[in-house]
Amino acid sequence: MGGVRNGILDRDTYLAPALKAWEKLCSHVAEDGKLGYIQPVGNTPKPADEHTTDVYGIEAFLLAASEMLKIN
């Protein structure tokens, strides 16, 4: 969203897909507040599900949330 907000990315092209992506990310927050589907740390891809979480994914989610708050 920072790219849209700062005029780096065309708002008409990228705002709607970014909002759709944000809605999808929010759908992976469980009622207890855990963010799921975060791939485990490692040197190879591993399966992830609604119970798989890690701090680096939560930090990225919060960064995205802070950008969402700045969109007007």
PDB file with one MODEL, atoms N, CA, C and O in Angstrom:
MODEL        1
ATOM      1  N   MET A   1       0.810  -1.188   0.000  1.00  0.00           N
ATOM      2  CA  MET A   1       0.000   0.000   0.000  1.00  0.00           C
ATOM      3  C   MET A   1       0.855   1.255   0.000  1.00  0.00           C
ATOM      4  O   MET A   1       0.423   2.310  -0.463  1.00  0.00           O
ATOM      5  N   GLY A   2       2.060   1.138   0.517  1.00  0.00           N
ATOM      6  CA  GLY A   2       2.945   2.292   0.517  1.00  0.00           C
ATOM      7  C   GLY A   2       3.245   2.764  -0.894  1.00  0.00           C
ATOM      8  O   GLY A   2       3.360   3.965  -1.139  1.00  0.00           O
ATOM      9  N   GLY A   3       3.373   1.818  -1.827  1.00  0.00           N
ATOM     10  CA  GLY A   3       3.628   2.181  -3.216  1.00  0.00           C
ATOM     11  C   GLY A   3       2.469   2.948  -3.823  1.00  0.00           C
ATOM     12  O   GLY A   3       2.679   3.896  -4.579  1.00  0.00           O
ATOM     13  N   VAL A   4       1.245   2.546  -3.499  1.00  0.00           N
ATOM     14  CA  VAL A   4       0.050   3.252  -3.973  1.00  0.00           C
ATOM     15  C   VAL A   4      -0.038   4.608  -3.284  1.00  0.00           C
ATOM     16  O   VAL A   4      -0.243   5.632  -3.935  1.00  0.00           O
ATOM     17  N   ARG A   5       0.117   4.607  -1.976  1.00  0.00           N
ATOM     18  CA  ARG A   5      -0.015   5.837  -1.191  1.00  0.00           C
ATOM     19  C   ARG A   5       1.013   6.888  -1.593  1.00  0.00           C
ATOM     20  O   ARG A   5       0.712   8.082  -1.587  1.00  0.00           O
ATOM     21  N   ASN A   6       2.213   6.461  -1.939  1.00  0.00           N
ATOM     22  CA  ASN A   6       3.284   7.391  -2.299  1.00  0.00           C
ATOM     23  C   ASN A   6       3.358   7.685  -3.789  1.00  0.00           C
ATOM     24  O   ASN A   6       4.275   8.374  -4.235  1.00  0.00           O
ATOM     25  N   GLY A   7       2.416   7.178  -4.561  1.00  0.00           N
ATOM     26  CA  GLY A   7       2.369   7.470  -5.987  1.00  0.00           C
ATOM     27  C   GLY A   7       3.360   6.694  -6.831  1.00  0.00           C
ATOM     28  O   GLY A   7       3.533   6.997  -8.012  1.00  0.00           O
ATOM     29  N   ILE A   8       4.012   5.704  -6.254  1.00  0.00           N
ATOM     30  CA  ILE A   8       4.950   4.875  -7.017  1.00  0.00           C
ATOM     31  C   ILE A   8       4.182   3.920  -7.927  1.00  0.00           C
ATOM     32  O   ILE A   8       4.581   3.662  -9.062  1.00  0.00           O
ATOM     33  N   LEU A   9       3.069   3.403  -7.401  1.00  0.00           N
ATOM     34  CA  LEU A   9       2.193   2.513  -8.177  1.00  0.00           C
ATOM     35  C   LEU A   9       0.907   3.249  -8.511  1.00  0.00           C
ATOM     36  O   LEU A   9       0.396   4.019  -7.696  1.00  0.00           O
ATOM     37  N   ASP A  10       0.389   3.018  -9.693  1.00  0.00           N
ATOM     38  CA  ASP A  10      -0.838   3.668 -10.146  1.00  0.00           C
ATOM     39  C   ASP A  10      -2.019   3.244  -9.273  1.00  0.00           C
ATOM     40  O   ASP A  10      -2.334   2.058  -9.174  1.00  0.00           O
ATOM     41  N   ARG A  11      -2.660   4.214  -8.650  1.00  0.00           N
ATOM     42  CA  ARG A  11      -3.774   3.948  -7.735  1.00  0.00           C
ATOM     43  C   ARG A  11      -4.917   3.204  -8.420  1.00  0.00           C
ATOM     44  O   ARG A  11      -5.463   2.258  -7.852  1.00  0.00           O
ATOM     45  N   ASP A  12      -5.282   3.615  -9.625  1.00  0.00           N
ATOM     46  CA  ASP A  12      -6.396   2.975 -10.328  1.00  0.00           C
ATOM     47  C   ASP A  12      -6.112   1.513 -10.655  1.00  0.00           C
ATOM     48  O   ASP A  12      -7.033   0.698 -10.714  1.00  0.00           O
ATOM     49  N   THR A  13      -4.861   1.184 -10.863  1.00  0.00           N
ATOM     50  CA  THR A  13      -4.481  -0.190 -11.208  1.00  0.00           C
ATOM     51  C   THR A  13      -4.316  -1.060  -9.975  1.00  0.00           C
ATOM     52  O   THR A  13      -4.734  -2.218  -9.982  1.00  0.00           O
ATOM     53  N   TYR A  14      -3.718  -0.533  -8.919  1.00  0.00           N
ATOM     54  CA  TYR A  14      -3.285  -1.373  -7.796  1.00  0.00           C
ATOM     55  C   TYR A  14      -4.105  -1.275  -6.521  1.00  0.00           C
ATOM     56  O   TYR A  14      -3.982  -2.147  -5.660  1.00  0.00           O
ATOM     57  N   LEU A  15      -4.936  -0.253  -6.362  1.00  0.00           N
ATOM     58  CA  LEU A  15      -5.674  -0.117  -5.105  1.00  0.00           C
ATOM     59  C   LEU A  15      -6.666  -1.263  -4.895  1.00  0.00           C
ATOM     60  O   LEU A  15      -6.682  -1.868  -3.823  1.00  0.00           O
ATOM     61  N   ALA A  16      -7.481  -1.566  -5.884  1.00  0.00           N
ATOM     62  CA  ALA A  16      -8.487  -2.629  -5.721  1.00  0.00           C
ATOM     63  C   ALA A  16      -7.843  -3.992  -5.429  1.00  0.00           C
ATOM     64  O   ALA A  16      -8.296  -4.677  -4.512  1.00  0.00           O
ATOM     65  N   PRO A  17      -6.812  -4.411  -6.161  1.00  0.00           N
ATOM     66  CA  PRO A  17      -6.172  -5.690  -5.820  1.00  0.00           C
ATOM     67  C   PRO A  17      -5.531  -5.675  -4.433  1.00  0.00           C
ATOM     68  O   PRO A  17      -5.549  -6.687  -3.733  1.00  0.00           O
ATOM     69  N   ALA A  18      -4.971  -4.544  -4.036  1.00  0.00           N
ATOM     70  CA  ALA A  18      -4.359  -4.456  -2.708  1.00  0.00           C
ATOM     71  C   ALA A  18      -5.417  -4.581  -1.613  1.00  0.00           C
ATOM     72  O   ALA A  18      -5.187  -5.246  -0.603  1.00  0.00           O
ATOM     73  N   LEU A  19      -6.564  -3.951  -1.805  1.00  0.00           N
ATOM     74  CA  LEU A  19      -7.647  -4.065  -0.834  1.00  0.00           C
ATOM     75  C   LEU A  19      -8.176  -5.497  -0.762  1.00  0.00           C
ATOM     76  O   LEU A  19      -8.485  -5.997   0.320  1.00  0.00           O
ATOM     77  N   LYS A  20      -8.278  -6.142  -1.899  1.00  0.00           N
ATOM     78  CA  LYS A  20      -8.721  -7.541  -1.943  1.00  0.00           C
ATOM     79  C   LYS A  20      -7.719  -8.438  -1.205  1.00  0.00           C
ATOM     80  O   LYS A  20      -8.119  -9.334  -0.461  1.00  0.00           O
ATOM     81  N   ALA A  21      -6.438  -8.200  -1.408  1.00  0.00           N
ATOM     82  CA  ALA A  21      -5.402  -8.970  -0.723  1.00  0.00           C
ATOM     83  C   ALA A  21      -5.473  -8.739   0.784  1.00  0.00           C
ATOM     84  O   ALA A  21      -5.304  -9.679   1.559  1.00  0.00           O
ATOM     85  N   TRP A  22      -5.720  -7.500   1.207  1.00  0.00           N
ATOM     86  CA  TRP A  22      -5.825  -7.193   2.629  1.00  0.00           C
ATOM     87  C   TRP A  22      -7.009  -7.948   3.251  1.00  0.00           C
ATOM     88  O   TRP A  22      -6.890  -8.507   4.342  1.00  0.00           O
ATOM     89  N   GLU A  23      -8.145  -7.959   2.553  1.00  0.00           N
ATOM     90  CA  GLU A  23      -9.304  -8.701   3.048  1.00  0.00           C
ATOM     91  C   GLU A  23      -8.970 -10.180   3.211  1.00  0.00           C
ATOM     92  O   GLU A  23      -9.364 -10.800   4.199  1.00  0.00           O
ATOM     93  N   LYS A  24      -8.251 -10.742   2.254  1.00  0.00           N
ATOM     94  CA  LYS A  24      -7.870 -12.155   2.337  1.00  0.00           C
ATOM     95  C   LYS A  24      -6.935 -12.390   3.515  1.00  0.00           C
ATOM     96  O   LYS A  24      -7.101 -13.369   4.243  1.00  0.00           O
ATOM     97  N   LEU A  25      -5.958 -11.516   3.718  1.00  0.00           N
ATOM     98  CA  LEU A  25      -5.072 -11.646   4.868  1.00  0.00           C
ATOM     99  C   LEU A  25      -5.865 -11.613   6.175  1.00  0.00           C
ATOM    100  O   LEU A  25      -5.624 -12.419   7.073  1.00  0.00           O
ATOM    101  N   CYS A  26      -6.795 -10.693   6.276  1.00  0.00           N
ATOM    102  CA  CYS A  26      -7.594 -10.566   7.497  1.00  0.00           C
ATOM    103  C   CYS A  26      -8.447 -11.805   7.744  1.00  0.00           C
ATOM    104  O   CYS A  26      -8.767 -12.117   8.891  1.00  0.00           O
ATOM    105  N   SER A  27      -8.814 -12.504   6.695  1.00  0.00           N
ATOM    106  CA  SER A  27      -9.632 -13.709   6.862  1.00  0.00           C
ATOM    107  C   SER A  27      -8.850 -14.838   7.520  1.00  0.00           C
ATOM    108  O   SER A  27      -9.441 -15.837   7.930  1.00  0.00           O
ATOM    109  N   HIS A  28      -7.537 -14.697   7.628  1.00  0.00           N
ATOM    110  CA  HIS A  28      -6.704 -15.722   8.258  1.00  0.00           C
ATOM    111  C   HIS A  28      -6.358 -15.393   9.707  1.00  0.00           C
ATOM    112  O   HIS A  28      -5.500 -16.040  10.308  1.00  0.00           O
ATOM    113  N   VAL A  29      -7.025 -14.389  10.263  1.00  0.00           N
ATOM    114  CA  VAL A  29      -6.876 -14.090  11.683  1.00  0.00           C
ATOM    115  C   VAL A  29      -7.980 -14.838  12.419  1.00  0.00           C
ATOM    116  O   VAL A  29      -9.165 -14.613  12.177  1.00  0.00           O
ATOM    117  N   ALA A  30      -7.577 -15.727  13.319  1.00  0.00           N
ATOM    118  CA  ALA A  30      -8.537 -16.541  14.064  1.00  0.00           C
ATOM    119  C   ALA A  30      -9.219 -15.705  15.151  1.00  0.00           C
ATOM    120  O   ALA A  30      -8.785 -14.598  15.467  1.00  0.00           O
ATOM    121  N   GLU A  31     -10.279 -16.251  15.704  1.00  0.00           N
ATOM    122  CA  GLU A  31     -11.011 -15.544  16.756  1.00  0.00           C
ATOM    123  C   GLU A  31     -10.140 -15.258  17.974  1.00  0.00           C
ATOM    124  O   GLU A  31     -10.374 -14.279  18.684  1.00  0.00           O
ATOM    125  N   ASP A  32      -9.141 -16.098  18.222  1.00  0.00           N
ATOM    126  CA  ASP A  32      -8.244 -15.861  19.355  1.00  0.00           C
ATOM    127  C   ASP A  32      -7.129 -14.878  19.026  1.00  0.00           C
ATOM    128  O   ASP A  32      -6.276 -14.604  19.871  1.00  0.00           O
ATOM    129  N   GLY A  33      -7.126 -14.339  17.794  1.00  0.00           N
ATOM    130  CA  GLY A  33      -6.162 -13.326  17.389  1.00  0.00           C
ATOM    131  C   GLY A  33      -4.933 -13.855  16.680  1.00  0.00           C
ATOM    132  O   GLY A  33      -4.108 -13.070  16.211  1.00  0.00           O
ATOM    133  N   LYS A  34      -4.790 -15.176  16.591  1.00  0.00           N
ATOM    134  CA  LYS A  34      -3.626 -15.735  15.904  1.00  0.00           C
ATOM    135  C   LYS A  34      -3.771 -15.600  14.400  1.00  0.00           C
ATOM    136  O   LYS A  34      -4.853 -15.785  13.843  1.00  0.00           O
ATOM    137  N   LEU A  35      -2.664 -15.274  13.754  1.00  0.00           N
ATOM    138  CA  LEU A  35      -2.611 -15.203  12.302  1.00  0.00           C
ATOM    139  C   LEU A  35      -2.079 -16.535  11.788  1.00  0.00           C
ATOM    140  O   LEU A  35      -0.971 -16.937  12.146  1.00  0.00           O
ATOM    141  N   GLY A  36      -2.840 -17.210  10.970  1.00  0.00           N
ATOM    142  CA  GLY A  36      -2.453 -18.524  10.475  1.00  0.00           C
ATOM    143  C   GLY A  36      -1.890 -18.480   9.069  1.00  0.00           C
ATOM    144  O   GLY A  36      -1.774 -17.419   8.454  1.00  0.00           O
ATOM    145  N   TYR A  37      -1.545 -19.652   8.578  1.00  0.00           N
ATOM    146  CA  TYR A  37      -1.001 -19.857   7.226  1.00  0.00           C
ATOM    147  C   TYR A  37       0.351 -19.174   7.030  1.00  0.00           C
ATOM    148  O   TYR A  37       0.688 -18.770   5.917  1.00  0.00           O
ATOM    149  N   ILE A  38       1.124 -19.044   8.103  1.00  0.00           N
ATOM    150  CA  ILE A  38       2.472 -18.491   7.992  1.00  0.00           C
ATOM    151  C   ILE A  38       3.433 -19.667   7.866  1.00  0.00           C
ATOM    152  O   ILE A  38       3.523 -20.514   8.755  1.00  0.00           O
ATOM    153  N   GLN A  39       4.134 -19.701   6.770  1.00  0.00           N
ATOM    154  CA  GLN A  39       5.063 -20.806   6.514  1.00  0.00           C
ATOM    155  C   GLN A  39       6.182 -20.815   7.556  1.00  0.00           C
ATOM    156  O   GLN A  39       6.733 -19.764   7.881  1.00  0.00           O
ATOM    157  N   PRO A  40       6.521 -21.997   8.079  1.00  0.00           N
ATOM    158  CA  PRO A  40       7.599 -22.069   9.078  1.00  0.00           C
ATOM    159  C   PRO A  40       8.945 -21.619   8.505  1.00  0.00           C
ATOM    160  O   PRO A  40       9.200 -21.731   7.306  1.00  0.00           O
ATOM    161  N   VAL A  41       9.789 -21.112   9.391  1.00  0.00           N
ATOM    162  CA  VAL A  41      11.140 -20.711   9.007  1.00  0.00           C
ATOM    163  C   VAL A  41      11.933 -21.963   8.643  1.00  0.00           C
ATOM    164  O   VAL A  41      11.831 -22.986   9.320  1.00  0.00           O
ATOM    165  N   GLY A  42      12.713 -21.881   7.587  1.00  0.00           N
ATOM    166  CA  GLY A  42      13.543 -23.006   7.176  1.00  0.00           C
ATOM    167  C   GLY A  42      14.155 -22.747   5.817  1.00  0.00           C
ATOM    168  O   GLY A  42      13.934 -21.701   5.208  1.00  0.00           O
ATOM    169  N   ASN A  43      14.914 -23.695   5.359  1.00  0.00           N
ATOM    170  CA  ASN A  43      15.584 -23.513   4.067  1.00  0.00           C
ATOM    171  C   ASN A  43      14.789 -24.109   2.907  1.00  0.00           C
ATOM    172  O   ASN A  43      15.204 -23.995   1.753  1.00  0.00           O
ATOM    173  N   THR A  44      13.648 -24.746   3.200  1.00  0.00           N
ATOM    174  CA  THR A  44      12.789 -25.291   2.143  1.00  0.00           C
ATOM    175  C   THR A  44      11.334 -24.988   2.490  1.00  0.00           C
ATOM    176  O   THR A  44      10.999 -24.836   3.665  1.00  0.00           O
ATOM    177  N   PRO A  45      10.474 -24.899   1.489  1.00  0.00           N
ATOM    178  CA  PRO A  45       9.052 -24.672   1.762  1.00  0.00           C
ATOM    179  C   PRO A  45       8.452 -25.839   2.541  1.00  0.00           C
ATOM    180  O   PRO A  45       8.791 -27.002   2.319  1.00  0.00           O
ATOM    181  N   LYS A  46       7.563 -25.500   3.446  1.00  0.00           N
ATOM    182  CA  LYS A  46       6.854 -26.502   4.234  1.00  0.00           C
ATOM    183  C   LYS A  46       5.372 -26.164   4.223  1.00  0.00           C
ATOM    184  O   LYS A  46       5.002 -25.008   4.020  1.00  0.00           O
ATOM    185  N   PRO A  47       4.526 -27.155   4.437  1.00  0.00           N
ATOM    186  CA  PRO A  47       3.083 -26.888   4.459  1.00  0.00           C
ATOM    187  C   PRO A  47       2.717 -25.931   5.601  1.00  0.00           C
ATOM    188  O   PRO A  47       3.368 -25.905   6.646  1.00  0.00           O
ATOM    189  N   ALA A  48       1.681 -25.163   5.377  1.00  0.00           N
ATOM    190  CA  ALA A  48       1.156 -24.264   6.401  1.00  0.00           C
ATOM    191  C   ALA A  48      -0.361 -24.387   6.402  1.00  0.00           C
ATOM    192  O   ALA A  48      -0.981 -24.615   5.363  1.00  0.00           O
ATOM    193  N   ASP A  49      -0.945 -24.233   7.578  1.00  0.00           N
ATOM    194  CA  ASP A  49      -2.399 -24.273   7.683  1.00  0.00           C
ATOM    195  C   ASP A  49      -2.866 -23.177   8.643  1.00  0.00           C
ATOM    196  O   ASP A  49      -2.085 -22.304   9.024  1.00  0.00           O
ATOM    197  N   GLU A  50      -4.131 -23.227   9.027  1.00  0.00           N
ATOM    198  CA  GLU A  50      -4.682 -22.162   9.872  1.00  0.00           C
ATOM    199  C   GLU A  50      -4.039 -22.105  11.256  1.00  0.00           C
ATOM    200  O   GLU A  50      -4.183 -21.104  11.957  1.00  0.00           O
ATOM    201  N   HIS A  51      -3.335 -23.157  11.659  1.00  0.00           N
ATOM    202  CA  HIS A  51      -2.685 -23.186  12.963  1.00  0.00           C
ATOM    203  C   HIS A  51      -1.195 -22.848  12.901  1.00  0.00           C
ATOM    204  O   HIS A  51      -0.553 -22.722  13.943  1.00  0.00           O
ATOM    205  N   THR A  52      -0.642 -22.703  11.713  1.00  0.00           N
ATOM    206  CA  THR A  52       0.782 -22.427  11.543  1.00  0.00           C
ATOM    207  C   THR A  52       1.020 -20.920  11.640  1.00  0.00           C
ATOM    208  O   THR A  52       0.465 -20.147  10.859  1.00  0.00           O
ATOM    209  N   THR A  53       1.846 -20.510  12.600  1.00  0.00           N
ATOM    210  CA  THR A  53       2.100 -19.082  12.795  1.00  0.00           C
ATOM    211  C   THR A  53       3.567 -18.875  13.181  1.00  0.00           C
ATOM    212  O   THR A  53       4.245 -19.813  13.600  1.00  0.00           O
ATOM    213  N   ASP A  54       4.041 -17.655  13.036  1.00  0.00           N
ATOM    214  CA  ASP A  54       5.406 -17.308  13.416  1.00  0.00           C
ATOM    215  C   ASP A  54       5.494 -15.793  13.524  1.00  0.00           C
ATOM    216  O   ASP A  54       4.717 -15.077  12.894  1.00  0.00           O
ATOM    217  N   VAL A  55       6.438 -15.304  14.322  1.00  0.00           N
ATOM    218  CA  VAL A  55       6.503 -13.863  14.582  1.00  0.00           C
ATOM    219  C   VAL A  55       6.796 -13.039  13.334  1.00  0.00           C
ATOM    220  O   VAL A  55       6.282 -11.927  13.208  1.00  0.00           O
ATOM    221  N   TYR A  56       7.608 -13.550  12.405  1.00  0.00           N
ATOM    222  CA  TYR A  56       7.942 -12.714  11.253  1.00  0.00           C
ATOM    223  C   TYR A  56       6.715 -12.444  10.386  1.00  0.00           C
ATOM    224  O   TYR A  56       6.620 -11.384   9.766  1.00  0.00           O
ATOM    225  N   GLY A  57       5.790 -13.374  10.336  1.00  0.00           N
ATOM    226  CA  GLY A  57       4.560 -13.164   9.563  1.00  0.00           C
ATOM    227  C   GLY A  57       3.652 -12.151  10.221  1.00  0.00           C
ATOM    228  O   GLY A  57       3.006 -11.353   9.542  1.00  0.00           O
ATOM    229  N   ILE A  58       3.601 -12.181  11.535  1.00  0.00           N
ATOM    230  CA  ILE A  58       2.775 -11.237  12.275  1.00  0.00           C
ATOM    231  C   ILE A  58       3.322  -9.826  12.104  1.00  0.00           C
ATOM    232  O   ILE A  58       2.555  -8.875  11.955  1.00  0.00           O
ATOM    233  N   GLU A  59       4.626  -9.690  12.125  1.00  0.00           N
ATOM    234  CA  GLU A  59       5.234  -8.368  11.925  1.00  0.00           C
ATOM    235  C   GLU A  59       4.916  -7.817  10.535  1.00  0.00           C
ATOM    236  O   GLU A  59       4.624  -6.630  10.393  1.00  0.00           O
ATOM    237  N   ALA A  60       4.969  -8.662   9.520  1.00  0.00           N
ATOM    238  CA  ALA A  60       4.625  -8.228   8.165  1.00  0.00           C
ATOM    239  C   ALA A  60       3.148  -7.832   8.089  1.00  0.00           C
ATOM    240  O   ALA A  60       2.795  -6.859   7.423  1.00  0.00           O
ATOM    241  N   PHE A  61       2.293  -8.589   8.770  1.00  0.00           N
ATOM    242  CA  PHE A  61       0.868  -8.273   8.814  1.00  0.00           C
ATOM    243  C   PHE A  61       0.647  -6.908   9.460  1.00  0.00           C
ATOM    244  O   PHE A  61      -0.135  -6.105   8.952  1.00  0.00           O
ATOM    245  N   LEU A  62       1.322  -6.638  10.567  1.00  0.00           N
ATOM    246  CA  LEU A  62       1.171  -5.354  11.247  1.00  0.00           C
ATOM    247  C   LEU A  62       1.704  -4.196  10.403  1.00  0.00           C
ATOM    248  O   LEU A  62       1.145  -3.100  10.434  1.00  0.00           O
ATOM    249  N   LEU A  63       2.765  -4.426   9.660  1.00  0.00           N
ATOM    250  CA  LEU A  63       3.271  -3.396   8.755  1.00  0.00           C
ATOM    251  C   LEU A  63       2.236  -3.097   7.669  1.00  0.00           C
ATOM    252  O   LEU A  63       1.992  -1.937   7.334  1.00  0.00           O
ATOM    253  N   ALA A  64       1.636  -4.150   7.128  1.00  0.00           N
ATOM    254  CA  ALA A  64       0.580  -3.951   6.125  1.00  0.00           C
ATOM    255  C   ALA A  64      -0.608  -3.205   6.741  1.00  0.00           C
ATOM    256  O   ALA A  64      -1.200  -2.337   6.100  1.00  0.00           O
ATOM    257  N   ALA A  65      -0.953  -3.545   7.985  1.00  0.00           N
ATOM    258  CA  ALA A  65      -2.063  -2.867   8.658  1.00  0.00           C
ATOM    259  C   ALA A  65      -1.771  -1.377   8.826  1.00  0.00           C
ATOM    260  O   ALA A  65      -2.657  -0.541   8.647  1.00  0.00           O
ATOM    261  N   SER A  66      -0.539  -1.051   9.168  1.00  0.00           N
ATOM    262  CA  SER A  66      -0.202   0.367   9.334  1.00  0.00           C
ATOM    263  C   SER A  66      -0.314   1.126   8.019  1.00  0.00           C
ATOM    264  O   SER A  66      -0.680   2.301   8.009  1.00  0.00           O
ATOM    265  N   GLU A  67      -0.005   0.469   6.919  1.00  0.00           N
ATOM    266  CA  GLU A  67      -0.172   1.114   5.604  1.00  0.00           C
ATOM    267  C   GLU A  67      -1.648   1.250   5.244  1.00  0.00           C
ATOM    268  O   GLU A  67      -2.050   2.243   4.637  1.00  0.00           O
ATOM    269  N   MET A  68      -2.449   0.270   5.612  1.00  0.00           N
ATOM    270  CA  MET A  68      -3.886   0.343   5.335  1.00  0.00           C
ATOM    271  C   MET A  68      -4.518   1.530   6.052  1.00  0.00           C
ATOM    272  O   MET A  68      -5.415   2.184   5.520  1.00  0.00           O
ATOM    273  N   LEU A  69      -4.042   1.798   7.260  1.00  0.00           N
ATOM    274  CA  LEU A  69      -4.582   2.930   8.022  1.00  0.00           C
ATOM    275  C   LEU A  69      -4.263   4.274   7.360  1.00  0.00           C
ATOM    276  O   LEU A  69      -4.989   5.248   7.555  1.00  0.00           O
ATOM    277  N   LYS A  70      -3.192   4.328   6.586  1.00  0.00           N
ATOM    278  CA  LYS A  70      -2.765   5.578   5.962  1.00  0.00           C
ATOM    279  C   LYS A  70      -3.428   5.837   4.604  1.00  0.00           C
ATOM    280  O   LYS A  70      -3.354   6.949   4.080  1.00  0.00           O
ATOM    281  N   ILE A  71      -4.075   4.816   4.035  1.00  0.00           N
ATOM    282  CA  ILE A  71      -4.725   4.979   2.722  1.00  0.00           C
ATOM    283  C   ILE A  71      -5.941   5.873   2.862  1.00  0.00           C
ATOM    284  O   ILE A  71      -6.730   5.710   3.793  1.00  0.00           O
ATOM    285  N   ASN A  72      -6.099   6.815   1.948  1.00  0.00           N
ATOM    286  CA  ASN A  72      -7.288   7.675   1.962  1.00  0.00           C
ATOM    287  C   ASN A  72      -7.969   7.657   0.648  1.00  0.00           C
ATOM    288  O   ASN A  72      -8.989   8.323   0.473  1.00  0.00           O
TER     289      ASN A  72
ENDMDL
END
